[in-house]
């Protein structure tokens, strides 16, 4: 069971690391508010 939790945390970490800069890479520094909203929506989906 504990190893399953560790693996779960590892996959969540990989997913968040992968998508953290997705909007920033698309729009650059043009609109930080939108980047923040995107990151908040990602966290809400967890």
N, CA, C and O atoms as CSV, one atom per row, in Angstrom:
chain,resi,resn,atom,element,x,y,z
A,1,UNK,N,N,0.821,-1.203,0.000
A,1,UNK,CA,C,0.000,0.000,0.000
A,1,UNK,C,C,0.859,1.258,0.000
A,1,UNK,O,O,0.604,2.177,-0.778
A,2,UNK,N,N,1.868,1.312,0.856
A,2,UNK,CA,C,2.698,2.510,0.934
A,2,UNK,C,C,3.437,2.741,-0.378
A,2,UNK,O,O,3.557,3.880,-0.828
A,3,UNK,N,N,3.930,1.674,-0.995
A,3,UNK,CA,C,4.624,1.849,-2.273
A,3,UNK,C,C,3.667,2.384,-3.335
A,3,UNK,O,O,4.079,3.130,-4.223
A,4,UNK,N,N,2.391,2.007,-3.248
A,4,UNK,CA,C,1.404,2.545,-4.179
A,4,UNK,C,C,1.237,4.052,-3.988
A,4,UNK,O,O,1.089,4.788,-4.964
A,5,UNK,N,N,1.258,4.507,-2.760
A,5,UNK,CA,C,1.139,5.940,-2.491
A,5,UNK,C,C,2.358,6.699,-2.999
A,5,UNK,O,O,2.239,7.804,-3.529
A,6,UNK,N,N,3.516,6.104,-2.834
A,6,UNK,CA,C,4.737,6.737,-3.325
A,6,UNK,C,C,4.692,6.838,-4.847
A,6,UNK,O,O,5.026,7.882,-5.407
A,7,UNK,N,N,4.289,5.785,-5.507
A,7,UNK,CA,C,4.180,5.806,-6.964
A,7,UNK,C,C,3.134,6.821,-7.419
A,7,UNK,O,O,3.328,7.509,-8.421
A,8,UNK,N,N,2.029,6.913,-6.683
A,8,UNK,CA,C,1.002,7.903,-6.990
A,8,UNK,C,C,1.587,9.308,-6.929
A,8,UNK,O,O,1.378,10.110,-7.839
A,9,UNK,N,N,2.314,9.606,-5.864
A,9,UNK,CA,C,2.919,10.931,-5.708
A,9,UNK,C,C,3.936,11.210,-6.812
A,9,UNK,O,O,4.026,12.332,-7.309
A,10,UNK,N,N,4.696,10.192,-7.192
A,10,UNK,CA,C,5.673,10.370,-8.266
A,10,UNK,C,C,4.989,10.719,-9.582
A,10,UNK,O,O,5.453,11.600,-10.307
A,11,UNK,N,N,3.898,10.041,-9.895
A,11,UNK,CA,C,3.217,10.312,-11.160
A,11,UNK,C,C,2.558,11.690,-11.150
A,11,UNK,O,O,2.558,12.385,-12.166
A,12,UNK,N,N,1.999,12.087,-10.009
A,12,UNK,CA,C,1.417,13.427,-9.897
A,12,UNK,C,C,2.507,14.483,-10.081
A,12,UNK,O,O,2.303,15.471,-10.786
A,13,UNK,N,N,3.651,14.275,-9.454
A,13,UNK,CA,C,4.760,15.224,-9.587
A,13,UNK,C,C,5.222,15.344,-11.031
A,13,UNK,O,O,5.460,16.448,-11.521
A,14,UNK,N,N,5.349,14.216,-11.710
A,14,UNK,CA,C,5.759,14.239,-13.120
A,14,UNK,C,C,4.740,14.982,-13.972
A,14,UNK,O,O,5.106,15.758,-14.855
A,15,UNK,N,N,3.462,14.741,-13.703
A,15,UNK,CA,C,2.404,15.402,-14.472
A,15,UNK,C,C,2.444,16.916,-14.270
A,15,UNK,O,O,2.381,17.675,-15.237
A,16,UNK,N,N,2.549,17.352,-13.024
A,16,UNK,CA,C,2.587,18.787,-12.742
A,16,UNK,C,C,3.830,19.439,-13.335
A,16,UNK,O,O,3.757,20.547,-13.865
A,17,UNK,N,N,4.959,18.764,-13.248
A,17,UNK,CA,C,6.188,19.313,-13.817
A,17,UNK,C,C,6.064,19.459,-15.329
A,17,UNK,O,O,6.563,20.422,-15.911
A,18,UNK,N,N,5.401,18.504,-15.956
A,18,UNK,CA,C,5.241,18.520,-17.405
A,18,UNK,C,C,4.360,19.671,-17.871
A,18,UNK,O,O,4.644,20.286,-18.899
A,19,UNK,N,N,3.292,19.973,-17.130
A,19,UNK,CA,C,2.327,20.961,-17.611
A,19,UNK,C,C,2.468,22.348,-16.982
A,19,UNK,O,O,1.719,23.258,-17.337
A,20,UNK,N,N,3.404,22.527,-16.063
A,20,UNK,CA,C,3.487,23.787,-15.317
A,20,UNK,C,C,3.752,25.011,-16.188
A,20,UNK,O,O,3.260,26.095,-15.876
A,21,UNK,N,N,4.503,24.869,-17.254
A,21,UNK,CA,C,4.837,26.021,-18.092
A,21,UNK,C,C,4.135,25.990,-19.445
A,21,UNK,O,O,4.532,26.709,-20.362
A,22,UNK,N,N,3.116,25.180,-19.578
A,22,UNK,CA,C,2.454,25.020,-20.875
A,22,UNK,C,C,1.895,26.347,-21.401
A,22,UNK,O,O,2.140,26.697,-22.555
A,23,UNK,N,N,1.161,27.077,-20.589
A,23,UNK,CA,C,0.588,28.348,-21.036
A,23,UNK,C,C,1.688,29.396,-21.218
A,23,UNK,O,O,1.662,30.161,-22.182
A,24,UNK,N,N,2.634,29.431,-20.314
A,24,UNK,CA,C,3.730,30.400,-20.422
A,24,UNK,C,C,4.506,30.188,-21.721
A,24,UNK,O,O,4.906,31.155,-22.369
A,25,UNK,N,N,4.719,28.938,-22.101
A,25,UNK,CA,C,5.421,28.662,-23.354
A,25,UNK,C,C,4.597,29.096,-24.559
A,25,UNK,O,O,5.153,29.427,-25.606
A,26,UNK,N,N,3.290,29.095,-24.416
A,26,UNK,CA,C,2.414,29.474,-25.520
A,26,UNK,C,C,2.287,30.993,-25.669
A,26,UNK,O,O,2.384,31.519,-26.778
A,27,UNK,N,N,2.069,31.699,-24.545
A,27,UNK,CA,C,1.815,33.142,-24.630
A,27,UNK,C,C,2.968,33.995,-24.110
A,27,UNK,O,O,2.904,35.222,-24.185
A,28,UNK,N,N,4.007,33.377,-23.592
A,28,UNK,CA,C,5.131,34.137,-23.046
A,28,UNK,C,C,4.721,34.876,-21.782
A,28,UNK,O,O,3.887,34.398,-21.014
A,29,UNK,N,N,5.305,36.028,-21.578
A,29,UNK,CA,C,5.000,36.834,-20.388
A,29,UNK,C,C,3.890,37.843,-20.657
A,29,UNK,O,O,3.741,38.814,-19.915
A,30,UNK,N,N,3.117,37.622,-21.704
A,30,UNK,CA,C,2.099,38.583,-22.120
A,30,UNK,C,C,0.981,38.752,-21.099
A,30,UNK,O,O,0.429,39.844,-20.964
A,31,UNK,N,N,0.642,37.694,-20.383
A,31,UNK,CA,C,-0.498,37.796,-19.469
A,31,UNK,C,C,-0.326,36.827,-18.305
A,31,UNK,O,O,-0.748,35.672,-18.368
A,32,UNK,N,N,0.298,37.317,-17.249
A,32,UNK,CA,C,0.597,36.478,-16.090
A,32,UNK,C,C,-0.668,36.007,-15.386
A,32,UNK,O,O,-0.689,34.920,-14.807
A,33,UNK,N,N,-1.705,36.803,-15.430
A,33,UNK,CA,C,-2.958,36.418,-14.775
A,33,UNK,C,C,-3.547,35.163,-15.379
A,33,UNK,O,O,-4.038,34.288,-14.666
A,34,UNK,N,N,-3.498,35.081,-16.681
A,34,UNK,CA,C,-4.028,33.892,-17.360
A,34,UNK,C,C,-3.195,32.666,-17.027
A,34,UNK,O,O,-3.734,31.571,-16.863
A,35,UNK,N,N,-1.894,32.844,-16.927
A,35,UNK,CA,C,-1.023,31.730,-16.540
A,35,UNK,C,C,-1.384,31.240,-15.136
A,35,UNK,O,O,-1.434,30.036,-14.885
A,36,UNK,N,N,-1.634,32.178,-14.232
A,36,UNK,CA,C,-2.019,31.815,-12.872
A,36,UNK,C,C,-3.348,31.083,-12.828
A,36,UNK,O,O,-3.497,30.103,-12.098
A,37,UNK,N,N,-4.315,31.554,-13.606
A,37,UNK,CA,C,-5.619,30.878,-13.656
A,37,UNK,C,C,-5.480,29.458,-14.187
A,37,UNK,O,O,-6.132,28.536,-13.698
A,38,UNK,N,N,-4.625,29.291,-15.192
A,38,UNK,CA,C,-4.397,27.955,-15.751
A,38,UNK,C,C,-3.819,27.026,-14.688
A,38,UNK,O,O,-4.281,25.895,-14.532
A,39,UNK,N,N,-2.812,27.498,-13.957
A,39,UNK,CA,C,-2.186,26.669,-12.925
A,39,UNK,C,C,-3.180,26.332,-11.816
A,39,UNK,O,O,-3.181,25.211,-11.305
A,40,UNK,N,N,-4.019,27.285,-11.441
A,40,UNK,CA,C,-5.046,27.012,-10.437
A,40,UNK,C,C,-6.027,25.954,-10.926
A,40,UNK,O,O,-6.429,25.077,-10.161
A,41,UNK,N,N,-6.411,26.032,-12.187
A,41,UNK,CA,C,-7.362,25.047,-12.718
A,41,UNK,C,C,-6.742,23.656,-12.756
A,41,UNK,O,O,-7.434,22.662,-12.539
A,42,UNK,N,N,-5.448,23.582,-13.028
A,42,UNK,CA,C,-4.762,22.287,-13.024
A,42,UNK,C,C,-4.782,21.698,-11.615
A,42,UNK,O,O,-5.061,20.512,-11.440
A,43,UNK,N,N,-4.489,22.517,-10.621
A,43,UNK,CA,C,-4.486,22.028,-9.241
A,43,UNK,C,C,-5.877,21.607,-8.780
A,43,UNK,O,O,-6.010,20.658,-8.008
A,44,UNK,N,N,-6.907,22.298,-9.243
A,44,UNK,CA,C,-8.277,21.933,-8.871
A,44,UNK,C,C,-8.673,20.574,-9.423
A,44,UNK,O,O,-9.502,19.878,-8.836
A,45,UNK,N,N,-8.079,20.192,-10.560
A,45,UNK,CA,C,-8.435,18.919,-11.183
A,45,UNK,C,C,-7.809,17.718,-10.478
A,45,UNK,O,O,-8.193,16.580,-10.747
A,46,UNK,N,N,-6.852,17.954,-9.580
A,46,UNK,CA,C,-6.189,16.834,-8.902
A,46,UNK,C,C,-7.067,16.190,-7.886
A,46,UNK,O,O,-6.654,15.233,-7.231
